Amino acid sequence: MRLGVLDVGSNTVHLLVVDAHPGARPLPAHSHKTELRLAELLDESGAISDAGIERLIAVIQEALQAAEDKGVEEVLPFATSAVREASNADAVLSRVQQETGVTLPVLTGEEEARLTFLATRRWFGWSSGKLLVLDIGGGSLEIAFGLDEEPGAAASLPLGAGRLTKAWLPGDPPDPSDVRALRRHVRTEIARKVGDFARLGAPDHAVATSKTFKQLARIAGAARSAEGLYTQRTLSRKALEEWVPKLATMTTAQRGRLPGVSDGRAPQLLAGALVAEAALELFGVEEIEICPWALREGVILRRLDHLPTP
């Protein structure tokens, strides 16, 4: 069957269309992505503005039309931290349902972490042993760890690259004192959670998902996306420690000229790098491997698991 997963995230609204059936690898057929940056459309009260809601509705309608054009049988919609934490989330969801017909489930942070973990486990397989999975989104950082398809521990922290950039790094380039303050904040927040995972032992394989990690790996020398899905890509802690001070002195325009960095993500790259560096150091990881599959694939795999076998 042809499935579409509609991901209303903090940075983008992304429709991923795949051809899939139980027991087989989902094959990507189409991708429709719009940068919306919902996390940056919150007003002082934490509500998504009227203009933001109108834009969200328009983007969802565009994605639904793309799904229809591509012959999608079922659309699996969900929203993540930007909608989850908006003070007017219920009103936003009601408007979306009324004007698009889409009932938009809102995943908890732990659900995000667990579904992302499922996708990485299926990608790398059982031979990876105990997996540590890190995912830096626009609004939150998800962490999951375990030996099975369900992680033994999962957590979500409000350390998304977009959120932190807006709240902590107003300058371009940022003021060094703001960078130091954000660095302290990030490390304090992650350190509070490390013990919950340390009790499960050391990971056999550390894995990262998300655009932030992919771009950091790319500027540190990893292969381009054009070299294929199955090319191994890694990011070392040493490389991050070398790049963070460089990124801290760059303007957004300068970061946007780095290999693999999009203009839309360039403002968030420093905050994402600070989170990535802190997570690798505090979890004792020297090198992390980039996984092509993440939350969207986890949603698809979970849906396929509940289909009857032919």
RODO-2510 file (C-alpha; in nm, 4 decimals, decimal comma):
residues 310
     n   res          X          Y          Z
     1     m     0,0000     0,0000     0,0000
     2     r     0,1034     0,3609    -0,0453
     3     l     0,1233     0,5451     0,2873
     4     g     0,1885     0,9089     0,3625
     5     v     0,3181     1,0364     0,6929
     6     l     0,2458     1,4039     0,7625
     7     d     0,4924     1,5412     1,0172
     8     v     0,4015     1,8825     1,1609
     9     g     0,7332     1,9585     1,3252
    10     s     0,8913     2,2616     1,4873
    11     n     1,0872     2,3499     1,1722
    12     t     0,9009     2,1926     0,8809
    13     v     0,5767     2,0345     0,7699
    14     h     0,6899     1,7242     0,5832
    15     l     0,4841     1,4738     0,3879
    16     l     0,6776     1,1530     0,3215
    17     v     0,5116     0,9079     0,0809
    18     v     0,6265     0,5455     0,0876
    19     d     0,5299     0,2186    -0,0758
    20     a     0,5127    -0,0424     0,1965
    21     h     0,3705    -0,3683     0,3204
    22     p     0,4293    -0,5718     0,6377
    23     g     0,7679    -0,7413     0,6505
    24     a     0,9235    -0,5225     0,3797
    25     r     1,1377    -0,2110     0,3848
    26     p     0,9313     0,1044     0,3186
    27     l     1,0402     0,2510    -0,0161
    28     p     1,0325     0,6329    -0,0425
    29     a     0,8166     0,7462    -0,3347
    30     h     0,7755     1,1206    -0,2793
    31     s     0,8684     1,3973    -0,0354
    32     h     0,6843     1,7271     0,0047
    33     k     0,8446     1,9650     0,2540
    34     t     0,7683     2,3219     0,3587
    35     e     0,9747     2,5221     0,6062
    36     l     0,7312     2,6747     0,8544
    37     r     0,9395     2,7115     1,1730
    38     l     0,6385     2,6956     1,4041
    39     a     0,8663     2,7207     1,7064
    40     e     0,9503     3,0758     1,5941
    41     l     0,5854     3,1748     1,5393
    42     l     0,4926     3,1761     1,9080
    43     d     0,3938     3,5061     2,0668
    44     e     0,4975     3,6232     2,4143
    45     s     0,2259     3,4120     2,5765
    46     g     0,3511     3,0977     2,4029
    47     a     0,0583     3,0837     2,1596
    48     i     0,0838     3,0234     1,7859
    49     s    -0,0246     3,3494     1,6236
    50     d    -0,3314     3,3794     1,4004
    51     a    -0,1011     3,4286     1,1042
    52     g     0,0896     3,1162     1,2046
    53     i    -0,2313     2,9123     1,2263
    54     e    -0,3441     3,0326     0,8829
    55     r    -0,0053     2,9418     0,7373
    56     l    -0,0122     2,5992     0,9037
    57     i    -0,3570     2,5265     0,7615
    58     a    -0,2478     2,6308     0,4122
    59     v     0,0636     2,4126     0,4290
    60     i    -0,1355     2,1091     0,5503
    61     q    -0,3835     2,1592     0,2652
    62     e    -0,0936     2,1671     0,0166
    63     a     0,0460     1,8445     0,1642
    64     l    -0,2935     1,6729     0,1467
    65     q    -0,3248     1,7701    -0,2190
    66     a     0,0228     1,6280    -0,2834
    67     a    -0,0799     1,3045    -0,1083
    68     e    -0,3918     1,2789    -0,3246
    69     d    -0,1902     1,3477    -0,6400
    70     k     0,0495     1,0652    -0,5516
    71     g    -0,2275     0,8117    -0,4842
    72     v    -0,1766     0,7805    -0,1101
    73     e    -0,4229     0,5358     0,0488
    74     e    -0,3775     0,6511     0,4074
    75     v    -0,2202     0,9602     0,5617
    76     l    -0,0671     0,9255     0,9094
    77     p    -0,0548     1,2770     1,0572
    78     f     0,1130     1,3867     1,3782
    79     a     0,2515     1,6985     1,5447
    80     t     0,5500     1,7382     1,7760
    81     s     0,6848     1,9881     2,0282
    82     a     0,5860     2,3231     1,8711
    83     v     0,2157     2,2329     1,8737
    84     r     0,2457     2,0242     2,1900
    85     e     0,3763     2,3177     2,3918
    86     a     0,1751     2,6002     2,2373
    87     s    -0,0527     2,7601     2,4966
    88     n    -0,3376     2,7562     2,2419
    89     a    -0,2736     2,4016     2,1180
    90     d    -0,6362     2,2926     2,1539
    91     a    -0,7601     2,5886     1,9480
    92     v    -0,4951     2,5230     1,6814
    93     l    -0,5896     2,1559     1,6533
    94     s    -0,9588     2,2442     1,6339
    95     r    -0,8996     2,4930     1,3524
    96     v    -0,6875     2,2424     1,1630
    97     q    -0,9579     1,9768     1,1943
    98     q    -1,2374     2,2130     1,0886
    99     e    -1,0575     2,3547     0,7858
   100     t    -0,8603     2,0538     0,6572
   101     g    -1,0495     1,7538     0,7956
   102     v    -0,7262     1,6290     0,9555
   103     t    -0,7371     1,5173     1,3169
   104     l    -0,3796     1,5887     1,4191
   105     p    -0,2536     1,3644     1,7025
   106     v     0,0125     1,5288     1,9162
   107     l     0,2969     1,2982     2,0165
   108     t     0,4507     1,3283     2,3590
   109     g     0,8251     1,3768     2,3720
   110     e     0,8700     1,0228     2,5018
   111     e     0,6583     0,8857     2,2143
   112     e     0,8842     1,0709     1,9707
   113     a     1,1903     0,9166     2,1322
   114     r     1,0411     0,5653     2,1272
   115     l     0,9288     0,5799     1,7642
   116     t     1,2649     0,7186     1,6541
   117     f     1,4343     0,4385     1,8461
   118     l     1,2197     0,1804     1,6651
   119     a     1,3279     0,3215     1,3282
   120     t     1,6973     0,3146     1,4171
   121     r     1,6723    -0,0382     1,5563
   122     r     1,5112    -0,1614     1,2348
   123     w     1,7743     0,0194     1,0258
   124     f     2,0810    -0,1127     1,2088
   125     g     1,9403    -0,4443     1,3312
   126     w     2,0014    -0,6602     1,6338
   127     s     2,3766    -0,6792     1,5785
   128     s     2,4055    -0,3225     1,7075
   129     g     2,3370    -0,4435     2,0605
   130     k     2,2521    -0,1698     2,3080
   131     l     2,1594     0,1435     2,1118
   132     l     2,1855     0,5034     2,2289
   133     v     1,9790     0,7286     2,0005
   134     l     1,9939     1,1091     1,9978
   135     d     1,7650     1,3334     1,7931
   136     i     1,7850     1,7154     1,7927
   137     g     1,4696     1,8738     1,6550
   138     g     1,3610     2,2343     1,6335
   139     g     1,1875     2,2251     1,9713
   140     s     1,3324     1,9338     2,1661
   141     l     1,6108     1,6809     2,2144
   142     e     1,5010     1,3181     2,2270
   143     i     1,7146     1,0490     2,3902
   144     a     1,6470     0,6747     2,3907
   145     f     1,8508     0,3732     2,4984
   146     g     1,7931     0,0014     2,4937
   147     l     1,8529    -0,3506     2,3697
   148     d     1,5109    -0,4279     2,2181
   149     e     1,2766    -0,2534     1,9751
   150     e     1,1269    -0,0688     2,2698
   151     p     1,3909     0,1358     2,4546
   152     g     1,4615     0,0685     2,8172
   153     a     1,4753     0,4436     2,8819
   154     a     1,3473     0,7404     2,6832
   155     a     1,3384     1,1137     2,7502
   156     s     1,2602     1,4434     2,5830
   157     l     1,4221     1,7723     2,6834
   158     p     1,3304     2,1270     2,5694
   159     l     1,6657     2,1660     2,3925
   160     g     1,5652     2,1988     2,0290
   161     a     1,7936     2,4027     1,8043
   162     g     1,5214     2,6489     1,6979
   163     r     1,3885     2,7026     2,0488
   164     l     1,7355     2,7650     2,1947
   165     t     1,8407     2,9985     1,9150
   166     k     1,5341     3,2175     1,9646
   167     a     1,5639     3,2266     2,3440
   168     w     1,9405     3,2449     2,3943
   169     l     2,1247     3,3654     2,0812
   170     p     1,9747     3,6914     1,9523
   171     g     2,2975     3,8301     1,8027
   172     d     2,4409     3,7654     1,4579
   173     p     2,7093     3,6624     1,5267
   174     p     2,6052     3,5795     1,8835
   175     d     2,7623     3,7495     2,1812
   176     p     3,0266     3,5215     2,3415
   177     s     2,8613     3,5624     2,6818
   178     d     2,5308     3,4375     2,5365
   179     v     2,7068     3,1338     2,3890
   180     r     2,8659     3,0518     2,7263
   181     a     2,5327     3,0924     2,9050
   182     l     2,3596     2,8609     2,6569
   183     r     2,6417     2,6077     2,6878
   184     r     2,5959     2,5992     3,0676
   185     h     2,2177     2,5683     3,0358
   186     v     2,2346     2,2816     2,7862
   187     r     2,4843     2,0838     2,9914
   188     t     2,2881     2,1297     3,3127
   189     e     1,9670     2,0043     3,1492
   190     i     2,1295     1,6980     2,9891
   191     a     2,3312     1,6108     3,3006
   192     r     2,0074     1,5769     3,4989
   193     k     1,9025     1,2890     3,2730
   194     v     2,2310     1,1028     3,2271
   195     g     2,1853     0,8926     3,5407
   196     d     1,8543     0,7526     3,4135
   197     f     2,0415     0,6018     3,1197
   198     a     2,3735     0,5162     3,2870
   199     r     2,2041     0,2544     3,5046
   200     l     2,1410     0,0508     3,1871
   201     g     2,5123     0,0274     3,1075
   202     a     2,7270     0,1555     2,8235
   203     p     2,5900     0,1587     2,4673
   204     d     2,7356    -0,0714     2,2028
   205     h     2,6354     0,1684     1,9253
   206     a     2,5576     0,5412     1,9410
   207     v     2,3280     0,6733     1,6692
   208     a     2,2038     1,0201     1,5746
   209     t     1,9093     1,1246     1,3615
   210     s     1,7752     1,4658     1,2511
   211     k     1,8797     1,7366     1,0085
   212     t     2,0960     1,9046     1,2718
   213     f     2,3195     1,6004     1,3181
   214     k     2,3314     1,5365     0,9418
   215     q     2,4512     1,8915     0,8753
   216     l     2,7075     1,8806     1,1544
   217     a     2,8433     1,5537     1,0160
   218     r     2,8557     1,7025     0,6667
   219     i     3,0580     2,0105     0,7676
   220     a     3,2907     1,7778     0,9597
   221     g     3,3636     1,5843     0,6404
   222     a     3,0905     1,3189     0,6065
   223     a     2,9731     1,2130     0,2616
   224     r     2,7161     1,4207     0,0738
   225     s     2,3573     1,2991     0,0561
   226     a     2,4088     1,2463    -0,3188
   227     e     2,6448     0,9581    -0,2363
   228     g     2,3503     0,7472    -0,1282
   229     l     2,1441     0,6321     0,1647
   230     y     2,3704     0,3401     0,2511
   231     t     2,6973     0,5334     0,2728
   232     q     2,8171     0,5317     0,6327
   233     r     2,8303     0,8767     0,7899
   234     t     2,9741     0,9497     1,1335
   235     l     3,0427     1,2501     1,3546
   236     s     3,3170     1,2498     1,6157
   237     r     3,3194     1,4408     1,9408
   238     k     3,6635     1,5732     1,8516
   239     a     3,5297     1,7252     1,5291
   240     l     3,2430     1,8882     1,7183
   241     e     3,4837     2,0349     1,9723
   242     e     3,6786     2,1882     1,6841
   243     w     3,3728     2,3221     1,5028
   244     v     3,1749     2,4759     1,7907
   245     p     3,4172     2,7688     1,8460
   246     k     3,4244     2,8330     1,4698
   247     l     3,0452     2,8327     1,4415
   248     a     3,0224     3,0693     1,7398
   249     t     3,2145     3,3407     1,5517
   250     m     3,0239     3,3045     1,2233
   251     t     2,7260     3,5033     1,1045
   252     t     2,4159     3,3214     0,9814
   253     a     2,5164     3,4009     0,6226
   254     q     2,8616     3,2476     0,6759
   255     r     2,7134     2,9312     0,8248
   256     g     2,4756     2,9084     0,5293
   257     r     2,7759     2,8804     0,2968
   258     l     2,9105     2,5717     0,4739
   259     p     2,8706     2,2415     0,2855
   260     g     2,5302     2,0826     0,3352
   261     v     2,3878     2,3686     0,5459
   262     s     2,0596     2,5168     0,4213
   263     d     1,9734     2,8845     0,4627
   264     g     1,6725     2,7894     0,6745
   265     r     1,8805     2,5840     0,9194
   266     a     2,1895     2,8070     0,9298
   267     p     2,0611     3,0264     1,2166
   268     q     2,0075     2,7169     1,4358
   269     l     2,3327     2,5373     1,3633
   270     l     2,5345     2,6749     1,6557
   271     a     2,2677     2,5918     1,9138
   272     g     2,2342     2,2437     1,7637
   273     a     2,6107     2,1973     1,7768
   274     l     2,6216     2,2967     2,1450
   275     v     2,3528     2,0383     2,2240
   276     a     2,5260     1,7682     2,0195
   277     e     2,8659     1,8359     2,1782
   278     a     2,7205     1,8307     2,5287
   279     a     2,5251     1,5103     2,4699
   280     l     2,8246     1,3233     2,3304
   281     e     3,0514     1,4347     2,6139
   282     l     2,8047     1,3721     2,8960
   283     f     2,7083     1,0293     2,7611
   284     g     3,0745     0,9407     2,7033
   285     v     3,0403     0,8964     2,3261
   286     e     3,3492     0,9476     2,1095
   287     e     3,1770     0,8939     1,7744
   288     i     2,8160     0,8744     1,6632
   289     e     2,6725     0,7268     1,3426
   290     i     2,4070     0,9058     1,1408
   291     c     2,0899     0,7041     1,0735
   292     p     1,8841     0,7854     0,7608
   293     w     1,5626     0,6746     0,9325
   294     a     1,4004     0,8683     1,2168
   295     l     1,0585     0,9601     1,3562
   296     r     0,8602     0,9534     1,0305
   297     e     0,9869     0,6065     0,9474
   298     g     0,9096     0,4954     1,3022
   299     v     0,5476     0,6057     1,2592
   300     i     0,5256     0,4119     0,9307
   301     l     0,6837     0,0990     1,0788
   302     r     0,4505     0,1024     1,3776
   303     r     0,1508     0,1304     1,1425
   304     l     0,2775    -0,1585     0,9296
   305     d     0,3270    -0,3704     1,2410
   306     h    -0,0469    -0,3450     1,3022
   307     l    -0,1531    -0,4447     0,9516
   308     p    -0,2591    -0,8065     0,8923
   309     t    -0,0019    -1,0066     0,7006
   310     p    -0,1099    -1,1159     0,3503
***
